[in-house]
Amino acid sequence: MGILSRVTDDLIPPNSPHEQIFELCSKAQVAFNWCHLDEALALGTRALESLPSAPPWLGGEVLHHVHQLLGLLDLKKDDRPAAKEHLHASARIESTPCLSSFGPSMQLAGALLQLGEVEAVLDYFSACQRFWDSGESRLNEWSQQVREGKMPDFGFNRTFLSLKVPLCWELRRPEAVLGRLYHRTREGAWFVCAFEPAAGFKNIVESVRYDFRNVSGETPDAEAAYDVLKALDLALYPGDGREPVTDAVIQVEGDIAYFRY
């Protein structure tokens, strides 16, 4: 099941190339966060191939974030030289309003630091000063910490900063992906999502049909349904890379899923 199938496709303006490029970048990030590395590579490559149609203010930002992603994918293959080249390429860009204000991503730099690639990261810090004037003091501080053998706290810059991440989750059990949820609205405490089942969902479909949303108070039926749900060992993995949600109450009705936690 490819991530291209649903992740907020219906929200992309059909005649807006720059929005489509942002969406490709966002999907690539989600695929990486969900550990679907082949999909992340395909989406990131498509974003790069779409750059000729991008306005100048967007090109630098896309190049920065896609090279960061491709470098992280290289590290998954234990290809440090390629990852370092992508790190340097992510800094060989024209400045953009967002990057000049908020600064570059440090996700790839942090991953390389953990592998002892100090010189590559120091060179990256130096290159970033060209388009991040307001971050000079932070870059100098991080450089000093790295020279002292410390791992800087990159704070807000530790991840992909400016790319909009679709509000979506992947429903999993330890051994399988069961489906994907795409946020549409809220009803009180409940998230209301479009639901796209995966092959393994058929094995649990009866266990997630209980109408938890319309139960008033604790009842034996509700408690029994909750015990069944808890025994499934389900987890929701957010598309933005945060920690999985393991205590959600989930209800699925056809192509609509509801959950709260």
N, C-alpha and C positions, 0 to 999 in steps of 0.2 A: 504494500500500500504506500504510494508515494505522497510525500508532503505537498506536492504540487496540486493534489486533487481538491483540497478544500481551504487551506489556511487563508481565510478572509479574501478569497478570490472575488467574491461578490462585492467587496468594498473598494476594489481598484478602479479608479476612473479610466474608462477604456481609451480615452483620447489624451491621457496625461502621461507621456513617457517617463518623466522624472518620478512620478508616483509609482509607476510600475518597477522602475529600477530600485527604489526604496523597498518595495514589497519583496523583490527578489533577495535583497540583502537581508531583510528581516526573516524571510523564510530560511535562508541559508543559516542564519544564526540559530533559529529554532531547531533546525535539523541537527546542527552541531550539538546544541544543548541536550537534545534527545538521543545523542550518540548514533544518529543515522548519517554516517560519515560520507558515504557515496552520494547521498542526496545533497548534503551540504556542499560537497565539491561541485556537483552539477549546477546547483543554484548560484554559487559564487562565481563560477565560470560564466554563466549566462549573464550575470550582472556586469562583469568586465566586458563581455562582448556587446552589451547594450550601451556602453559609455559614449560611442560616437553620437548618439542621439541626446545625450545629457547636456543641460546648460552648464556653462563654466563653473558656476557656484556649487554645483553638485558633484562634478567630476572628481575633485580632490578628496571629498569626503568618502565617496564610494571607493576610490582607489585605496584610501587609508584603511577602511574597515575590511574590505575584501582581502587585501594583502595580509592583514592581521589574521583573518580566518584561515586563509590558505596556509599560512605559517603554522598555525595550530594543528591543522590537518597533517602537515608534514611531520610535526612532532609525534603525532599518533603513529606514523610509519617509521619513527626513529631516524628521520632524515634531518639532522641538525643543520648541515650546510644550506639546504633549501629553506629551512625555517628562518635562518639568519638573513638570507637574501630577501625573503618576504618582509622581515622586520625592517630592513633598511629601505626597501621599496615603499613601505607604508609611510616613510618620512620624506620621500622624494616627491612631494606633492605641492600643488599650489594651495595657499591658505584659503580657508573658507570661514564664514562668519561663526559657525559653530565651533570648529576646531580652534580658531584663534581665541575664542572666549572660554570654552570649557576644556580645551586641551585634547591630546591624543589618548587613544586606548593604551593601557599598559598590560593588557592580558597576555599578549605574546612575550613581552619583555619579562614579565613575572615568571612565566613558564620557563623561559630560557635561563633566567637567574637561578631557578631551582636546580638546573642542570649544570651550573657553574660557568655559564657563558657570559662572564663579566665584561670583557672588552666589547663584545657585540652590543650589549645593553648600554654601556657608557657612550659608545658611538651613536646609538639611537637617541639617547638623551640630548646629546650635542646637536644632532640634526633637527630635533623637534624645536629647538630654540628659534629656528628660522621662521616658523609660522605660529609659535605660541609665545609671544612677547610677554604677556602677563604672567606666564608660568615660569619665568626664568629663575626666580628664587626657589621654587619647588624643584625644578630640574637640578639645580645646583645642590640642593639639600639631598635629593635622592642620590645624586652622583657620589656625594661624600659618604653617605651611608653604605652604598655598594662597595666603595673602596675600602671601607672598614669591615667588610664581610657581613653586613646586615641586609635584611630584606626590608625595603621601604614599605610603609603603609600607603599604598596608592590611592586609597579612599575611593572617591567618585570616579577616578580614572581607571579603576581596575578592570572594567568591562567595556563592551561596546557602548559608547555613551550616547550617541546621537541617533542611532537607528531605532525606529519604533518597533517594538516587539509585539506581534499579535497576541491578544489575550486568549491563550489556548492551553490545553492540557492534554497529556497522553495518559490514558488509563492502562495500568499494567498490573500484572501479578508477577511474582519473582521470575517465572519462566516464560512469560509471553506478554506481548502488546495486545490489548483487548480492544482498543479503539481510541478515537480522538474527539475532544470536546472543544467547540469554538463558541466563545461567549457571545451572547446576543443581548441579554438584558438581565435585570435583577427583579425578583419578586420577594420583597422582604429580605430574609436571611439567605434566600436561595439564589444561586447562580442558574440562569436558564441558558442552555447551550444547544447548538446544533450538534448532533452526534453522528459520527462516522465509525461504524463497527469494523473491527479487524476479524480475521478468521477465528481466533480463539474466543470471541465474544459469545458464540452460540453455546459454549459450555457453561456459561453463567447467566444467560439471559433471564431465566426464571427466577434467579436469586436477587435480581435488581429491579423487579417490577413492583415491589410493595409500595403503596401510596403513602410514604412517610409525610408528605407535605400536608395531608388532610387528616392527620391523626391528632385528636385532641386529648392530651394527657398520655400517661403511660397505660398501655393495655397489654394483656398477654400476647396478642397477635403481633403487636409492634415490637415487643421485646424479643419474641422469637425471630421475627424478620431481621432485627438488628443483629442478633447473634449469628444468623446465617451470613449476613453481610460481613461482619467482622471476621468470620472464619475464612472468608475468601482471600484475606491478606492483600486487599487492593491498595494501590497507591496512585495518586495523581501527580504527574511530573509537569510543572509549569514550563511553558515555552521560553520564559526569560531566564532559565537556568537556576532559579532558586531551589531550595530544598524541597523534596517531594512531600505532598500532603498524605498522611497515612491514616488520618482519623475522620475522613469525610463520610457523610451519609449521602448515598447516591441512589437515584431513582431514574430509570430509563424507560421511556415510552416511545417506541418506534424510533424516529430520527431526532427525538428531543431528549436531552438528559438534564437532570436537576441535581445539584449537590450543594451541601453546606458543610462548614467545619468550624 
